[in-house]
Amino acid sequence: MKKSVALLLLMAIFVYCGCAKDPVKEDFLKYINDDEKLSSLQKECETLYESETGTNFKNYESTLRMLDLAIPKYQDYLDQLKKMKYITPEVLNLQNIQIQCVQARYNYLDYLKYSLKNPSNQMMVIKAEEELRKVDPCYRDWKVKVIQVANNHKVK
């Protein structure tokens, strides 16, 4: 009798401990740690891009040199993001949105480079502008969803 009660108690503890784990929280923490590992590559990409855009614009030749450096870095960043493996739908969704954001920035830079080398091709200018318009809303959406997952799974 004591053995069966002890066995039932032990089984109840195992069931409780197994249910107490939050797989989304664990996957999300892995995602955040992985993202932190890639942050220096992301920062390098952004710094290169920002060095020749907006008020930092110098001339088209300088912008082309920046693009020659930035495009392979963005491709590397994109490849690294795609290599990360997650298991829960919530975290996979975050990863997919982040990949879409980086892909849009990469596409913009690629189209921009092509349009600077071929100024008569207005279609590439239009495509570059379309991709650029996707970037900021994409990152805003991603940040909102990251915060939602963090709040929903009590990650601070």
DAZI-V28095 format. One record per pair of residues at least 4 apart in sequence whose C-alpha atoms are under 7 Angstrom apart, sorted by the first residue. I is the first residue (numbers start at 1). J is the second residue. If there is no record, write none. Layout:
i:I j:J
i:I j:J
//
This chain:
i:1 j:5
i:2 j:6
i:3 j:7
i:4 j:8
i:5 j:9
i:6 j:10
i:7 j:11
i:8 j:12
i:9 j:13
i:10 j:14
i:11 j:15
i:12 j:16
i:13 j:17
i:14 j:18
i:15 j:19
i:16 j:20
i:17 j:21
i:22 j:26
i:23 j:27
i:24 j:28
i:24 j:88
i:25 j:29
i:25 j:153
i:26 j:30
i:27 j:31
i:27 j:86
i:27 j:87
i:27 j:88
i:27 j:91
i:28 j:32
i:28 j:91
i:29 j:33
i:30 j:34
i:31 j:35
i:32 j:36
i:33 j:37
i:34 j:38
i:35 j:39
i:38 j:42
i:39 j:43
i:40 j:44
i:41 j:45
i:41 j:77
i:42 j:46
i:42 j:77
i:43 j:47
i:44 j:48
i:45 j:49
i:45 j:70
i:45 j:73
i:45 j:74
i:46 j:50
i:47 j:51
i:48 j:66
i:48 j:70
i:49 j:53
i:49 j:70
i:51 j:56
i:52 j:56
i:52 j:57
i:52 j:58
i:52 j:63
i:52 j:66
i:53 j:57
i:58 j:62
i:59 j:63
i:60 j:64
i:61 j:65
i:62 j:66
i:63 j:67
i:64 j:68
i:64 j:113
i:65 j:69
i:66 j:70
i:67 j:71
i:67 j:109
i:67 j:113
i:69 j:73
i:70 j:74
i:71 j:75
i:71 j:106
i:71 j:109
i:71 j:110
i:72 j:76
i:73 j:77
i:74 j:78
i:74 j:106
i:75 j:79
i:76 j:80
i:77 j:81
i:78 j:82
i:78 j:99
i:78 j:102
i:78 j:103
i:79 j:83
i:80 j:84
i:81 j:99
i:86 j:91
i:86 j:92
i:87 j:92
i:88 j:92
i:89 j:93
i:90 j:94
i:91 j:95
i:92 j:96
i:93 j:97
i:94 j:98
i:94 j:142
i:94 j:145
i:94 j:146
i:95 j:99
i:96 j:100
i:97 j:101
i:97 j:142
i:98 j:102
i:98 j:142
i:99 j:103
i:100 j:104
i:101 j:105
i:101 j:135
i:101 j:138
i:101 j:139
i:102 j:106
i:103 j:107
i:104 j:108
i:104 j:131
i:104 j:132
i:104 j:134
i:104 j:135
i:105 j:109
i:105 j:131
i:105 j:132
i:105 j:135
i:106 j:110
i:107 j:111
i:107 j:131
i:108 j:112
i:108 j:128
i:108 j:131
i:108 j:132
i:109 j:113
i:110 j:114
i:111 j:115
i:111 j:124
i:111 j:125
i:111 j:127
i:111 j:128
i:112 j:116
i:112 j:125
i:112 j:128
i:113 j:117
i:114 j:118
i:114 j:124
i:115 j:119
i:115 j:121
i:115 j:124
i:115 j:125
i:122 j:126
i:123 j:127
i:124 j:128
i:125 j:129
i:126 j:130
i:127 j:131
i:128 j:132
i:129 j:133
i:130 j:134
i:131 j:135
i:134 j:138
i:135 j:139
i:136 j:140
i:137 j:141
i:138 j:142
i:139 j:143
i:140 j:144
i:141 j:145
i:142 j:146
i:143 j:147
i:144 j:148
i:145 j:149
i:146 j:150
i:147 j:151
i:148 j:152
i:149 j:153
i:150 j:154
i:150 j:155
i:150 j:156
i:151 j:155
//
